[in-house]
Amino acid sequence: MEPLKHECGVAMIRLLKPLEYYQEKYGTWMFGLNKLYLMMEKQHNRGQEGAGMACVKLDGQPGTEYMFRERAEGKDAITEIFGRVQKEFACLSPELLADADFAKEHLPFAGELYMGHLRYSTTGKKGLSYVHPFLRRNNWQAKNLCICGNFNMTNIDEIFQKMLTRGMFPRIYSDGYTLLELMGHRLDREAERNYVEAKAQGLDGMELTHYIDEHMDMANVLKTSMPDFDGGYVMCGLTGSGEMFSMRDPWGIRPAFYYANDEFVAVASERPVLQTTFDLECEDIQELQPGYALLVSRQGKVRMEQILQQRGDSACSFERIYFSRGSDRDIYSERKQLGELLVPKILKAVDNDIDHTVFSFIPNTAEVAYYGMLSGFKKYSNRLKVEKIQQLDHKPTHEELHAILDTLVRSEKVAIKDIKLRTFITEGNSRNDLASHVYDITYGCIEPYVDNLVVIDDSIVRGTTLKESILRILDRLHPKKIVIVSSAPQIRYPDYYGIDMPRLEEFCVFRATMELIKERGMQDLLKRVYESCKLELLKPKQLMRNCVRDVYKPFTIDEINQKIVEMLRPDELETPVELVYQSIDGLHEAIPNHKGDWYFTGKYPTPGGTKLCNQAFVNYMEKLM
């Protein structure tokens, strides 16, 4: 149905003490493994196409495995991969399983470094080979590399060609494998640098190997492999020699948070995940800053290092509205404010008649914005009550006061999502009929033909669910008017930084604008924008402007809204429908510290985003030719 695929999620934990320490203090040497499981499950919303985990065991003996990985596809992938790991321990006695020394020496996934990943495909590529973490093997410990991330690179074609000019021969064309090969190449160079130093000191054999392992510096690897990438990313990695790193893109597009004490270091895509998993306060957790890497050496030394100069202040605002967990203290507050800021527009839509208006929300991510909207209307209602009391020219009677104070903001849970229903039928008419029953309706909660019904959602992207399901079921209550409210502004432009946003033509806002252009005979505008996009694509991408923004300039938001309603209204629907979107100013007021608003404004933070948006419009136009 309507919901976007989420972006990927990462989780890491590096134990800073021997396994015996955790056995004694926490009752299990599996402290790291268990915490990784919790962090991944708490981010399950970020990955239902696959999951993977990796582990590195320090100080292993030659001839024994020290780097482990499990991956699986599907929404139950987390359960599957941890189930496989637990099977390795199933035949052990309780006494042996509690023996940290035995585990360290004999059991897989009994290590000090853990990494987990939850996958949503942002490229449409499927299969286990595309599930993170990616692993690069070598018979030198220091040259083994395992990486995962929440990322999408806009210039992978350029990086791929650059690798070819160096004589490299990548096996797979994808940003994940390209990153692995390029970073692996630089890891080899770092190992060879240490090899030369060790030989100069007269070291040989295992002494030479130990010197290399002890002196690897992942900052050197990142500084030589990451500068040319254009995109939003949080890159995480482990090496066979025991180095751990997590790096954030220099524009700050994708988020990452970390916590460190003398027992462990942990990284996750979302702050509440760390709070819940480790019982922490909000202030205990730090945000990884743009262009910086959190580095943990083989010896357990933790440091922050700037890898790239910060190139922008473009933390993703849509992530705060839609993708991240609403249990985060700041995100909860922001979503409430998004709802409250919509009050003036909603009042206009219902002609200020809140006495005959019922408020509700589309389950489940819009619930927090709904509370903010209700709070705003309660404040508005209280102001009206005060004004009415002040306007009385006499001491009010008990009945008069009750008549004023009993005016309530009416809220109901109108729509209930039927989580058991799966739209598995692919034939068009049958699927549409099934889709119309994804939500259940609460009958009798409004007065038919008298009450307006205001329903808030977090965003309106394609409009499919509105057309095939929501408007139809809301109409069964026979409201006087249906007002659909979006806590986000109109989504007009694709994302190229790790969220699976659709093509231009899949946005209901873009389609409505194309219909307006067609109706008003403005095809010359499309030709001009098409030609402008092609000319921009001939320039160096750093000099390009986003010409697609010109498509929307002739039209007001209300004009586009009205056309969206015409397009999405089911033929049999007679109830008046109005759309209310959040404003760009409202977005910035509610979420002031996350300035990445390219979904709504077309102001991409990187040149690669601008280039791909221009190319998307060229592709759209050429399909019509």
Buried (B, 14 or more C-beta within 10 A) or exposed (E): EBEBBBBBBBBBBBBBBBBBBBBEEEEBBBBBBBBBBBBBBBBBBBBBBBBBBBBBBBEBEEEEEBBBBBBBBEEEBBBBBBEBBEEBBEEBEEEEBBBBEBBBEEBBBBBBBBBBBBBBBBEEEEEEEBBBBBBBEBEBBBBBBBBBBBBBBBBBEBBBEBBEEEEBEBEEEBBBBBBBBBBBBBBBEBBBBBBEBBEEEEBEEEEBBBBBBBBBBBBBBBBBBBEEBBBBBBBBBBBBBBBBBBBBBBBBBBBBBBBBEEBBBBBBBBBBBBBBBBEBEEEBBBBBBBBBBBBBBBEBEBEEBBBBEBBBEBBBBBBBBBBBBBBBEBBBBBBBBBBBBBBEBBBEBBEEEBEBBBBBBBBEBBBBBBBBBBBBBBEBBEEEBEEBEEEEEEEEEEEBBEEBEEBEBBBBEBBEBEEEBEBEEEEEEEBBEBBBBBBEBEEEBBEEEEBBBBBBBBBBBBBBBBBBBBBBBBBEBBBBBBBBBBBBBBBBBBBBBBBBBBEBBBBBBBBBBBBBBEEEEBEEBBEBBBEBBBEBBEEEBEEBBBBBBBBBEEBEBEBBBBBBBEBBBBEEBEBEBBBBBBBBEBBBBBBEEBBBBBBBBBBBBBBBBBBBBBBBBBBBBEEEE
